[in-house]
Amino acid sequence: MPSKHRDVPGLAEVRRLTQKKRDAWWTVLLVDPVATPLVRQVARRTRITPNQITWGALLLGLVAAGCFARGEWHWLIAGAVVYHLSFVLDCMDGKVARLTGQGSVFGAWLDYIFDRIRVMACAVALMGGQYHRTGDTLYIWLAAAVVFLDGLRYLNSLEIFKTRHTMRRQIKARLRAARRAENASRVAFMEDLLRDNPEADIEQDLRRAAGEGTRPFAAGDAGLLAEAEGAALLAEAEVEGAGPPAAAGTTGPRTGAVPAAATAQGTATAEAAPAVTATAPASARVIDLHQEFRHRFPAYLRMRSFLLRHRIRTHLVSGIEFQMGVFIVGPLLDAIIPTTVVAGSLLLVFELAIVYKLLLSTRDFARTIDSFDRDTVTRAA
């Protein structure tokens, strides 16, 4: 009799397939150790879909909001516990989607919208319950601040991602133009190849020509290819989760097997693209759009390396940590106002740091474009 269980790999392989290479420290330390084994069992023993898990996360979030609205401390504790369970489910839907191949564009949208609904409902309920209990109008302002900061975080992430994507696209266009100019002067038959197939991969054509012995693969060609490979390093752009904003809790996309933020389910930010490593020849020219930032803050690289060895991203207070501070730490300590103020302040500090890093990156981008223009003039001369 055939088994009713799916063929699911062991826990170590499930971790490799479903966990981000870098994630929020709250997720890495307090969620993944619970969520990943549960994901394996859900995928193996049930036919629960990622969208059903997303609905479950929303329903638990609304239950947490109901607890928060009661106002008393024991209800706050209950709400904090339920909110964390909701977050665990929110991290599971994307993992199940990637493990079972059930990801969808609609599921990514559903996850993001439900996350925003959960945050708004819990913010209004938590602060409304405290206002009803104390009469302090500061809680009304805090409710508005929580909703605003949550939206600001993900709006800022999206715009930074779009800006970095535009820079990468422009650099790659310059590289393609440079390679076309270089090839036109060195390989007579390349124009024929490109005319027959305008979508041809020039890098592949160069390698094929070298392999067929049409001409030797020159060091200059290696430099051009390395520049193209260097452009891939831009994927390291750290919006933490280096993609469109991931909904808080998402551990990867619901639309495919490669982690990437705004389309992530179980809390998309993008996040997060896998780390890119490239071994370039000695003559290679590597493009680094974070050169000025790293020059100004050399200790950043050491801290980043330490954190990434533990899968923790350098954006230590993002939307996830902000929500956990407001909806878990504050209620557990019965210190809603100070915890919300501290969490919101830290979120703004880290968002400003990301904006400053983007500013320095745009300067590196301008210098890179200028260098391309100078190289073009030199070649023309």
C-alpha positions in Angstrom: 0.0 0.0 0.0 1.6 3.3 -1.0 2.5 5.7 1.8 0.3 8.7 2.3 3.3 10.8 3.3 5.2 13.1 1.0 8.8 12.2 0.2 10.4 15.0 2.3 14.2 15.1 2.9 15.8 15.1 6.4 15.8 18.0 8.7 19.3 19.2 7.7 18.3 19.4 4.1 15.0 21.1 4.9 17.0 23.7 6.8 19.2 24.2 3.7 16.2 24.5 1.4 13.9 26.7 3.5 16.0 28.9 5.7 17.5 32.2 4.5 21.2 32.6 4.3 20.7 35.7 6.4 17.7 36.7 8.4 16.5 38.8 11.3 18.1 37.8 14.6 14.7 37.2 16.2 13.8 34.8 13.4 17.1 33.0 13.5 17.3 32.6 17.3 13.6 32.3 18.3 11.6 31.2 15.3 13.5 28.9 13.0 14.4 26.3 15.6 10.7 25.8 16.1 9.3 26.6 12.6 11.7 24.4 10.5 10.9 21.1 12.2 7.2 21.9 12.1 7.5 22.7 8.4 9.0 19.3 7.7 6.2 17.6 9.5 3.5 19.7 7.9 5.0 19.0 4.4 5.4 15.3 5.1 2.2 14.4 6.9 -0.5 16.9 5.7 -1.8 18.5 2.6 -2.0 21.9 4.2 -1.2 24.6 1.7 0.9 27.7 2.2 -2.2 30.0 1.8 -4.0 28.1 4.5 -1.0 28.7 6.8 -1.2 32.4 5.9 -4.8 32.5 6.9 -4.0 30.7 10.1 -1.3 33.3 10.9 -3.9 36.1 10.3 -6.5 34.5 12.5 -4.0 34.0 15.4 -3.0 37.7 14.9 -6.6 38.7 15.3 -6.9 36.6 18.4 -3.8 38.3 19.8 -5.5 41.7 19.0 -8.5 40.5 21.0 -6.4 39.7 24.0 -4.6 43.1 23.8 -7.9 44.9 23.7 -8.8 43.6 27.1 -6.0 45.8 28.6 -5.1 43.8 31.8 -1.6 42.4 32.2 -2.6 38.8 32.1 -4.4 39.4 28.8 -1.3 41.2 27.5 0.8 38.2 28.3 -1.7 35.9 26.5 -1.7 38.3 23.5 2.1 38.3 23.3 2.2 34.5 23.3 -0.4 34.2 20.7 1.2 36.9 18.6 4.5 35.0 18.6 2.7 31.8 17.5 1.1 33.9 14.7 4.6 35.0 13.7 5.8 31.4 13.7 3.0 30.5 11.3 3.9 33.5 9.2 7.4 32.2 8.9 6.2 28.7 8.0 4.1 29.5 5.0 7.0 30.5 2.8 9.1 27.6 3.9 6.3 25.1 3.1 5.9 26.8 -0.3 9.5 26.4 -1.2 9.8 22.9 0.2 6.7 21.6 -1.7 6.8 23.8 -4.7 3.4 25.4 -4.0 4.5 29.0 -4.2 2.4 31.5 -6.0 2.3 35.2 -6.8 -1.1 35.5 -5.2 0.2 33.8 -2.1 3.0 36.4 -1.8 0.5 39.2 -2.1 -1.8 37.6 0.4 1.0 37.2 2.9 2.1 40.8 2.6 -1.4 42.2 2.9 -2.3 40.0 5.9 0.9 41.0 7.7 -0.1 44.7 7.4 -3.7 43.9 8.6 -2.3 42.0 11.6 0.0 44.9 12.6 -2.7 47.5 12.2 -5.2 45.4 14.2 -2.8 44.6 17.0 -1.6 48.2 17.2 -5.1 49.6 17.5 -6.2 46.9 19.9 -3.1 47.1 22.1 -3.0 50.9 22.4 -6.8 51.2 22.5 -7.0 48.7 25.4 -4.4 50.7 27.3 -6.2 54.0 26.6 -9.5 52.5 27.8 -7.7 51.3 31.0 -5.7 54.4 31.8 -7.3 57.3 29.8 -3.9 58.4 28.7 -4.2 59.9 25.2 -0.5 59.1 24.5 -1.6 55.6 23.6 -3.7 56.9 20.7 -0.6 58.6 19.3 1.4 55.5 19.8 -1.1 53.5 17.8 -0.7 55.9 14.9 3.1 55.8 15.2 3.3 52.0 15.1 1.2 51.8 12.0 3.1 54.7 10.4 6.6 53.2 11.2 5.5 49.8 10.0 4.4 51.2 6.7 7.5 53.5 6.4 9.8 50.5 6.9 8.4 48.6 4.0 7.9 51.6 1.7 11.5 52.6 2.3 12.7 49.1 1.6 10.8 49.0 -1.7 12.2 52.4 -2.9 15.7 51.5 -1.9 15.4 48.2 -3.7 14.1 50.0 -6.8 17.0 52.5 -6.7 19.6 49.8 -6.4 18.0 47.8 -9.1 18.1 50.9 -11.4 21.8 51.3 -10.7 22.6 47.7 -11.4 20.6 47.8 -14.6 22.4 50.9 -15.8 25.8 49.5 -15.0 25.0 46.2 -16.8 23.9 48.2 -19.8 27.2 50.1 -19.8 29.0 46.7 -19.5 27.1 45.3 -22.4 27.8 48.4 -24.5 31.5 48.2 -23.6 31.7 44.5 -24.5 30.0 45.1 -27.8 32.5 47.9 -28.6 35.4 45.7 -27.6 34.2 42.7 -29.6 33.6 44.8 -32.7 37.2 45.8 -32.9 38.7 42.4 -32.1 36.3 39.8 -33.6 35.1 40.4 -37.1 32.5 37.7 -37.1 30.8 38.8 -33.8 28.6 41.3 -35.7 27.3 38.4 -37.8 26.5 36.4 -34.6 24.7 39.4 -33.1 22.8 40.2 -36.3 21.5 36.6 -36.5 20.7 36.5 -32.8 20.4 39.9 -31.2 19.6 38.3 -27.8 22.8 36.4 -27.9 24.9 36.2 -24.7 28.1 37.8 -25.7 30.0 36.2 -22.9 29.0 32.8 -24.1 29.9 33.6 -27.7 33.3 34.8 -26.7 34.0 31.6 -24.8 32.7 29.5 -27.7 35.0 31.4 -30.1 37.9 30.8 -27.8 37.0 27.1 -27.5 36.7 26.7 -31.2 40.2 28.2 -31.7 38.9 31.1 -33.8 41.3 33.2 -31.7 42.8 33.0 -28.3 40.8 34.1 -25.2 42.7 37.4 -24.5 43.3 38.9 -21.1 41.2 41.8 -22.1 38.3 39.5 -22.6 38.7 38.1 -19.1 38.6 41.6 -17.7 35.3 42.3 -19.5 33.8 39.1 -18.3 35.0 39.9 -14.8 33.3 43.2 -15.0 30.0 41.5 -15.8 30.6 39.1 -13.0 31.4 42.0 -10.7 28.1 43.5 -11.5 26.6 40.4 -9.9 28.1 41.5 -6.6 25.6 44.3 -6.5 23.1 41.7 -5.5 24.7 42.0 -2.1 22.9 45.3 -1.7 21.6 45.1 1.8 18.1 46.3 2.3 18.2 43.3 4.5 16.8 41.4 2.6 18.1 42.8 -0.4 15.0 42.7 -2.4 11.7 44.3 -2.3 10.5 44.6 1.3 9.6 41.3 2.8 6.7 41.2 5.1 7.8 40.8 8.7 8.3 37.2 9.3 8.9 36.1 5.8 11.6 33.6 5.2 11.6 33.5 1.4 9.5 33.9 -1.6 6.3 32.1 -2.3 6.8 32.3 -6.0 9.9 30.3 -6.5 12.8 28.4 -4.9 15.2 31.4 -4.6 14.8 33.7 -1.6 13.8 37.3 -2.6 11.9 39.7 -0.5 8.7 41.4 -1.5 7.4 38.3 -3.0 8.3 36.4 0.0 5.8 34.5 2.1 6.1 33.8 5.7 7.5 37.3 5.8 8.9 38.8 2.5 11.8 42.5 2.5 13.0 41.2 0.9 14.8 39.9 1.6 16.8 38.1 0.8 19.1 37.0 -1.9 21.8 34.3 -1.3 25.3 35.7 -0.8 27.2 36.0 -4.1 30.8 34.9 -4.4 32.9 35.5 -7.4 36.5 34.5 -8.1 37.8 36.9 -10.7 41.1 36.8 -12.5 44.0 38.9 -11.3 43.3 41.4 -14.1 39.6 41.6 -13.3 37.9 44.8 -12.5 35.4 44.3 -9.8 32.5 46.7 -9.3 31.8 47.6 -5.7 29.0 50.1 -5.0 29.7 50.0 -1.2 33.3 51.0 -1.4 33.0 54.4 0.2 30.8 53.0 3.0 33.3 50.3 3.8 36.2 52.7 3.7 34.5 55.0 6.2 33.4 52.2 8.5 36.1 49.4 8.3 34.7 47.7 11.5 31.5 47.1 9.6 33.0 44.3 7.6 34.2 42.4 10.7 30.8 42.8 12.4 29.0 41.7 9.2 31.2 38.6 8.8 30.6 37.6 12.4 26.8 38.0 12.0 26.6 36.3 8.7 28.4 33.3 10.1 25.4 32.9 12.3 22.9 33.8 9.5 22.0 37.1 11.2 21.8 40.2 9.0 23.4 43.5 9.9 20.0 45.4 9.9 19.5 44.5 13.6 16.3 46.4 14.1 14.0 46.1 11.1 10.2 45.6 10.8 10.4 42.2 12.5 12.3 43.3 15.6 10.1 46.4 15.8 6.9 44.4 15.8 8.3 41.9 18.4 9.3 44.8 20.7 5.9 46.4 20.5 3.7 43.3 20.6 5.7 40.8 22.6 8.4 42.5 24.8 6.3 45.5 25.8 3.2 43.5 26.8 5.3 40.9 28.7 7.0 43.6 30.7 3.8 45.6 31.1 5.9 48.5 29.7 4.1 49.4 26.5 5.1 53.1 26.2 8.9 52.8 26.9 9.3 49.7 24.8 7.4 51.2 21.8 9.4 54.4 22.0 12.7 52.5 22.2 11.8 50.1 19.4 10.5 52.9 17.1 13.6 55.0 17.7 15.9 52.1 16.9 14.0 51.3 13.8 14.4 54.9 12.6 18.1 54.8 13.4 18.7 51.7 11.3 16.5 53.1 8.5 18.5 56.3 8.4 21.7 54.2 8.3 20.4 52.3 5.3 19.5 55.6 3.6 23.0 57.0 4.4 24.5 53.8 2.9 22.4 54.3 -0.2 23.7 57.8 -0.5 27.3 56.7 -0.4 26.4 53.9 -2.8 25.0 56.4 -5.3 28.4 58.3 -5.2 30.2 55.0 -6.0 27.7 54.5 -8.8 28.4 57.9 -10.3 32.2 57.3 -10.1 31.7 53.9 -11.8 29.6 55.4 -14.6 32.3 58.1 -15.1 35.0 55.5 -15.4 33.0 53.7 -18.1 32.7 57.0 -20.0 36.4 57.7 -19.7 37.2 54.1 -20.9 34.9 54.7 -23.9 36.7 57.9 -24.8 40.0 56.2 -24.4 39.0 53.4 -26.7 37.6 55.7 -29.3 40.8 57.7 -29.3 
